[in-house]
């Protein structure tokens, strides 16, 4: 039998998970039983939270990303640095928000790829090149940022003659 504090902690964790991932829950018509619905909800929400969010979530704009500090204030992510470069495309990383993204020159498509701790592919986001190039377009383009806490990422650039070329993982 669970003790009261453990039962309360489990209930609180489920409420947080449900609030964070309500869209991931199955619809009542799709559920076969209340137990199956609960298992599906906990599993899919737990996977969603573990993989896509840490300090920031997947698909965050790295130029506007913010996090809540220990005082409860929203602070702009910082500690940006270029980790690796391949053909004028950078793998960028924020140490304060533990997120990674790709930044390129605008002439070629770029993407950011994310990998789980065990090395298996997790997700990727691509950004197409500017069709006319600078000066009509920005001199640099970037992908959205992906959570990189406990994960690895690499930046890639596309060349018609070479296909996708990627940085090492970081």
Buried (B, 14 or more C-beta within 10 A) or exposed (E): EEEEEEEEEEEEEBEEBBEBBEEBBEEEEEBEEEEEBEEBBBEBBBEBBEBBBBBBBBEBEBEEBBBEEEEEEEBEBEEBEEBBEBBBBBBBBBEBBBBBBBBBBBBBBBBBBBBBEEEEEBBBBBBEBBEEEEEEBEEEBBBBBBBBEEBBBBBBBBEEEEEBBBBEBB
